[in-house]
């Protein structure tokens, strides 16, 4: 590894911040460039659930559970990252919920089956309780913007340079290699460029002739005004998903990515808020503050794209949904690969080359 290697990270969301921090921690010369402020575009609008829940094939489950463990390591290394743990889940029909519990338990996931009484002990302020739910103590949340800001601030402490309010207009190619970026503030040259710009990643990659097959489905989340404590952790119910933020806001979506916008986003938000309020005991004075619409960068097969782009040297790509869950592991693994050419086996299924097959 060359400690003097200069790496540009395009994007200041949770993925870009984690990669930049891990690179700076390892001694690299890091420049973060983003057209928005700390947190990027998708990160502030995330439900921020850290999990390896149902629907994951085992290789992806292994990557996600590794990253769940890496959150604890990262929070130890960077004090001040706001994390909270505990999840209560019943968002599948009972037979499917049991099948998920059996499969993931066999894989080593810490699932506890609870009945209505057990669910009430965990979340006593829910008005609607299932006969059967799953309690996963190891699932949790990272307050997305605060976590990202904390990582970027510590990366700066380690010597990284953060440039926000600056748009990357093109990748620079020199003798067949990416050698930097052109921006609205001028040209920046580097030894390697990392694209971690979420929904904006495809347009940046296209300037070097590289196609990133991603979609950007929207998700709506409602946010209450700060309120007294009503929830102890995540509630992943069959009608909606809720949690209470560190500042006391209850936030909710119809799934962990947020509600479908429907024909009228405002009407959807009001309907979702009304459902949220009826599910909470003691919420008489709870008031809706605002709703957000996030556009989630999602590769078309649903799995992350992480790694160097074949045929385009000097370029590393990190784009995914589930950025909150995956950020610590992706930052750790990307840093090692960029500086030491050491690719972690957990990343093997997630290179860009799979889309060419």
N, C-alpha and C positions, 0 to 999 in steps of 0.2 A: 504494500500500500504506500502511495505517495501522499504524505500529509499535506502537500501543497496543491493537490488536485483541486481545480476550481470547478464547482458544479453549480449550475443555475437550476433552481426549482421554480417552475411556473405554476403558481397556484398557492393561495394562503388559506385553504380550508384545512380540515383536520388531517387529511392524507399528506398534503404538501408540508404542513407544519411538522408532522411526525418524521417524514423523510429528512427534512432540513435539520431538525434537531439531532437525529441520529448521525447524520453526516458531520455536523459541526462537532458533536461529542467525540467522533472518531478522528477529528483533526483536519477535516476538509475545509477548504475555503468556499463558503456557501453564499450565494446570492438568491434571495427569494423575490420573485417579481409577480405582482398581482394587480389586476385592474380594480379590484374591490379592496376593502379593508381586511383586517384579520378576521378569519372565519369564512371568507369566500362567499359563495352564493348558496350552495346546497346545505352546507353545514349549519347555518343559523336556523334553517327550516326543517331540521331533522328531528324525529321523535327521540333519537339518541339511545335506542335500546341496544345494549351489549348482550349478545346471545349467540347460541348455536342451535336454535330451536328447530321445529319440524320442517320437513321439506328439503333437508340437506343430505346429499349423498355422503358416504363416510369420508372420502378424502377432503371434501369441503368442510365437513364437521370438524375434522382434525385441525385444519387451518384456523377455523373460528375459535375452537377451544384453546388452541395455543395462544391466540391473540387475547382471549379473555384473561388468561394467566399473565400475559405481558402487560396488561393494563395495571396490574398490581405492582409489577416491577417498575413501570414507567412513573407511576404516582409516587413511588419511593424515591426515584432518582430526581424527580421534578416536583418538589413539595408545592402544594397549592392547586393541583389538578382536582377538580371537584367530582368525586365518584360516590355512588350510592348503590347498594346491592340488595336484592330481594325481588323475586318475580312470582306472580300468581297468574296462572294461565288456564283458560278453558275455551279457547277460540276454535275448537274442532268439535264435531259430533262425538259423543262419548266413546263409541267403538274406535274411531280414528285417534282420539286422544289417548286411549289405552294402548293402541298399536304404536303410536309415537313414543309413549313412555317406555314400553317394553324394548323397542329398538334402541333408543338413546341410553336407557339404563344399561343395556348390554355393552354399549360403547363406552360406558364410564361416566355418563352425564349425571350430575347429582340431583336426580328427580325424586321428589317425595309426593306420593298420592295423598290428597286430603279430601275429606267430605265437607258438607256444608258447615259443620261446627268448626272444623279445622280452618276452613277458609275465613270464617268470621273472626277467628283469633288473629289471623294475619292481617285482615283488612276489616276492622269492626264497623267502619262507616259506609260499607256498601249496602245498598237497599236491595240489590238483586244478587243472590248468591247461588252458585251451581250446586247440584248434588255431588258432583265429582270435579275436582280441579287438580292441577299440578303445581307444586311449590318448588321453584328452582332458586335456592339461596344464592347460587353463583352467578345468576343473571343480574344485570343492573343497568345503570345509566351513567354517562359522562355528560355533564352540562356542556353542550358542544362549543359554544362561542368562548366561554371561559377557559375550557381546556385548550382550545386552539391558541388563544391569546397567551396563555401561560407557557405553552411550548415555544411559541415564536419569541416571547420575551427572553426565555432562557437560551434559545438559539442565538439571539443577539448578544447575550452575556458571554456566550462561548465564541463570539467573533463573527457570526453570520450578519449579513447586510440584508435588511428588509426594505423593499421598494414597493409601496402600494400606490394606487391611483395611476398606474402605468400599464398600458395595454401592450401585450406581445402581438406584433403584427405579422411576424414571419420568423421561421427558423432559418439560420444562416448555414449554407452548405459550402464547404471548402474542400476541394479535391475528394468529393464523395463522402465527406464526413460532416456531421453537424458540429459547428464550431461556435455557436452562440445564438443570440436572438436579436432581431430588430424590434424595437419598442417605440411607443409614442414619445419616449424621452431620449431616444438614441440607441445606438448599437452596444450590446454587451457581449464580449467573447468569453468562452469558457472551454474547458476540456470535455465536459459532458452536460447535456441538458435533460432535465426530468420534466415530463409533462404530467402534472397532477392538478389540472385545471377543471376537473369535473365535467359539467356539460359543455364547457368551452374547449375541451381537449381535442375533439375531432377537427375543429376548424384550424387549430394550431398545427396539428399533425399533417393536415392536408397541404400546408404550405411547403412540405417536403415530399409531397406525393404519397403520403402514407394514409391509408384509410383505417379509421377506428370505427368498428361496427357497434355503435352505441345508440341507445334510445334515451329519451328524457321524459318519462311519464310524470305528470304532475301529482302532487298530493297536498291536500288541504288539512291544516291543523288549527284548532281553535285554542285560544289562550285566555284564561280568565285574568281578572285583576288579582294581585297577591291576596292571599286569604289564610286564615288559620289552618293549621295542619289537619288534613282529612285523610291523607293516604300515606301508608308506610313504604310503599314501593311501587313497582309496576303492576298494572292491572291489564291483562291481555284477555279481555272477555269476548264473548261471541257477538256482541253488538258494537262495542267500541273498545279502543285501547286508551288508557289514561295513565298519567303520572303527575306528581306534584314536583315542581322545579325547586331548586335551592332557594329561590326568592319567594316561594309560596304560590306561584301560579299553578292552576290545574290546566294541563294541556291534554288534548284528546284528538284522535283521528279514528276513522272507521277501521283502519288497520295500522300496522306499525309505520307504514310509509305515508299515512294521511288519507283522508277521504277523497273519493272521486269528486271532481269539481261539479259535475252535473251541468245543467244548462245555466244555472245562476249561482255563482260561487258564494255570494252573500246569503242567499236563501239556504244553501247547503250548510254554511257555517252556523246560521241560526238554528237549524234543525239539529245539527250535531251538538251544539251547546245545550239545547233543551234536553236531549238524551243524556248528556253528561250530568246535568244538574239533577235529573230524576234518579240517577244511580247513586247519588251521594247523600247520606244522612247528614244533616247539619249544614246544608248548602243553601239555606233560604236567602242569605245575603250575597251569595256568589254572583258576580257580575262578569259578563263577557267584556273583554278589553279589545281584542283584535283577532284576526285570523291571518295565517300566512299560507302562501302557496309556494311549495318548493318543487323544483324540477330535478328529479333524481337521475344522475348519470348511471345508466344501466347497460352493460354489454348485452347484445341481443340474445345470448344463450343464458343470461342470468348470473354468470360467474365473472370474477374480476379479470382484468387484463393487467398483468404485472410483469415487467421485464424489458430487456432490450429489444428494439425493433430489428428483426432480421433484414439485412440488406440496407439498413440505414445506421451506420456506426455513429457512436457518440450520442445516441438518443435512448432514453429510458422512459417507459410509459407506466403510469399507475392510475388506473381509472376503474371505478367500481361503485355499485350500490353496497350498502352495509359498510360504508366508510368508517362509521363510529366504532363498530365492532372490530374491524380489521386494522385500524390505524397503527397500533403499537407494533404488531408483527410485521406489517408492510414496511414501516419505517426501519425496523431493525434489519429485516432481510434485504430490503433495497439498498440500505447503506453498505452492507457487506458485499453485495453483488457489484455495486458501482465502484467501490474502492478496492476490493480484493478479488473480483471475478468469482466469488463463491456463491453459487445459487443454492438456496435451501431446498431440500427435496419436497417440502410442503408446497412450493410454488410451481413444481413441474407441470401440473395440468393447466396453468393459467397464463401461458405465453400467448402472444398475439398470433404466432404461427398456426395455432389450431384452426383459425378461420380460413386458412388457405388450403386446408386438406379437404 
